[in-house]
Amino acid sequence: MISSFWSRWLIGVTLGVIGFGALLMGAAFPGLDGPTLALLTLLNGQTPQFNDTLRFSTGLMGAVTFGWGVTLFVVVRAALANPELGARLWRPLTLGLVAWFIPDCIISVSTGFALNIVTNLVVLTAWIIPLQACGLLRRQA
């Protein structure tokens, strides 16, 4: 069973993923790209110059992240509402986050955005803490 505190925590993580996706989508549109430029500057130390290709790829990445966040939000809510279903979902959902985490960190380092690993660690840790605290990642007998 997961407490209401950890339930709200996990919903907050999913909303953070949705918000990050929305931030990245803004890169596709001149005039809405300021937050994305600020983030990329923070992570790399240089302000990128958006061209059509960078706008497309960053905006598209944002759309995928936004959709992933919405999917995660819906599945987490279902898992929280139905503990039996949740028992079958927490480990595969965590595997999905690890499947994102590893290549994202490798790409971050190889492209000069190693500081992005810190934000990745925040997301992964924010996900793992409540699941570990509630024993939801243990194998079921």
N, C-alpha and C positions, 0 to 999 in steps of 0.2 A: 504494500500500500504506500502511496506517495502522499505526503502532506500537502496542504493547500499552499504553504510557503514554496515548496519545491515545484509544485504545479505551476504557480505563477512565475517562478524563476524560468522554467523551461519554455513557457509561452513567451516570456520576455526575450529569450534567446532567439526563438523563431521570428519574433517581430524585429529584432535587430538584424537578422539576415534579410528580411523583407526591406527594411530601411536602407541597408547597404546596397541592395540591388537597385532601389530607386535612385540612390545617390549616383551610382554608376550609369544608370540610364540617362541621367542628365547630361552626360558627356556627349551624347549624340546631337544635342541642340545648342547652338551658340546662344549665349545669354543664360543658359541653365547649367553651363559646364563649370562654373566657378568652384563649387564644392569638390568636384572631381579633380580639378586642377590643383586645388589646395591639398587634397589627400595625396595625389601623386607626387607633388613637390615635397611634402613631408616625408614620404617613404623613400624618395630617391635623392633629394637635395637639389634637384633641378626642375624647373617648370617646363613641362612638355609643351610642344607646339602641336595643337590638334590639327590634323589634316583629315580628309574624308575617310581614309582607312582607319586611323586611330579612333575617330568618332564612331565609326561603324563597329569596330571590334570591342571597344569599351562599352558602348551602349548596348550591344548585343549580349556581352558578358553580364551587364546589369540586368537585362531582361531574363536571362537564364537564372541568375542568382535570385531575382525577385520571384520567379516561378518556383524555384527550389524552396525558397522560404515559405511561400504560400502552401506548397505541398507539405512541407515539414510541419507547419502550423496546423493544418487539417489533420494530419496523421497523429501528431502529438495530442491534439484535443480528443481524438477518438481513443487513443491509448489511455489517456487519463480518465475518460468517462467509463471505460470498460477494462478493468484490471486484467481480466483473462486475455483479452486481445493485447493489451499492453505487454503482458509477459512474453508474448510471441514477437513483439515489435521492437523492444528497446535495444536488443543486441544487433539486429539487422540495421536499424537506424544508426546506431553507433558505428557499425562497419561502413556505412555510407559516408559518415563524416570523416572517418579515417581515410577512406578512399579519395576524398577531396583533399584532406590535409596534406598527405605525403606529396602528391604531384604539385600541389599549389606551392608548397614550401620549396621544392626543387626548382620550379619555374621562377619563383621570387628571387632566389639566390642567383640563378643563372642569367637573369635579366637585369640585375643591379637593384632590385627592390627587396633586399634581404630583411629590411625592417618590417616588411609585411608579415614575416613569421611571427612577430610579437602579436599582431592582431589575430592571426590564425590560432596561436596558442590560447589567447583569451577566449575565442569561440569554442575551441575544443574543450578547454578546461571548464568553461561555464556549462557545457553540456554534460561532461563526465561527473562533476561534483555531485549534483543531485542524484544521478543514477547510482553512483557508488554509495552515497549516504543512505539511500533507501534500499540498497541491496538488489537493484534491478538488473545488474549485469551478471549476476551469478547464474551459473547453469541450473536449469530446472531439473529436479530429480525425475 
